């Protein structure tokens, strides 16, 4: 026993430590999110540790639009709820960022990308993306074209140039 302690002290003096890292499971290593313009998106990231290791840490986002509802965490089963606020974003915008999980074991980086999808009017012929699609619908189904004309998002067919 005495020899073991001497060896331990010499290793510690030289900065050599032996320990096992706990196994950590994270629910999302990359997040690819698609939202509508001015929409919010909420979800939860789950972190589990095995061997009953109690993990301590905090979470930070590089993008202020991604708000984590908790910033510090501790436990063997951790849930980090977050919300991405898309207010002010318009169709086609892409927001990229990183979520840093800084723990007493390691640092983890979760990359994310949020895409604001283009919204189209839907008809029996498919998506109405532009004026060309709308005129084809009017030729095939006049009544449906009239109904779409009065739709609140009808103006969008003039902003899409596919």
FENSULWO-V773662 format. One record per backbone hydrogen bond with DSSP energy under -0.5 kcal/mol. CO is the residue of the C=O (numbers start at 0). NH is the residue of the N-H. Records with the same first field share a line. If there is no record, write none. Layout:
BEGIN
CO: NH, NH
END
This chain:
BEGIN
0: 4
1: 5
2: 6
3: 7
4: 8
5: 9
6: 10
7: 11
8: 12
9: 13
10: 15
11: 14
14: 16
16: 18
21: 23
22: 49
24: 47
28: 110
29: 31
30: 32, 112
32: 114
34: 116
35: 38
38: 85
40: 83
42: 81
44: 79
45: 26
46: 77
47: 24
49: 52
52: 54
54: 74
55: 103
56: 72
57: 101
59: 99
61: 63
62: 65
64: 66, 84
65: 67
66: 82
70: 58
72: 56
74: 54
75: 48
77: 46
78: 80
79: 44
80: 68, 69
81: 42
82: 66, 84
83: 40, 85
85: 37, 88
89: 92
92: 115
94: 113
96: 111
97: 61, 99
98: 100, 109
99: 59, 101
100: 102, 107
101: 57
105: 102
107: 100, 109
108: 110
109: 98
110: 30
111: 96
112: 32, 114
113: 94
114: 34, 116
115: 91
120: 127
122: 125
125: 122
126: 128
127: 120
129: 133
130: 134
131: 135
132: 136
133: 137
134: 138
135: 139
136: 140
140: 144
141: 145
142: 146
143: 147
144: 148
145: 149
146: 149
147: 150
150: 153
152: 155
153: 156
154: 157
155: 158, 159
156: 130
158: 160
END
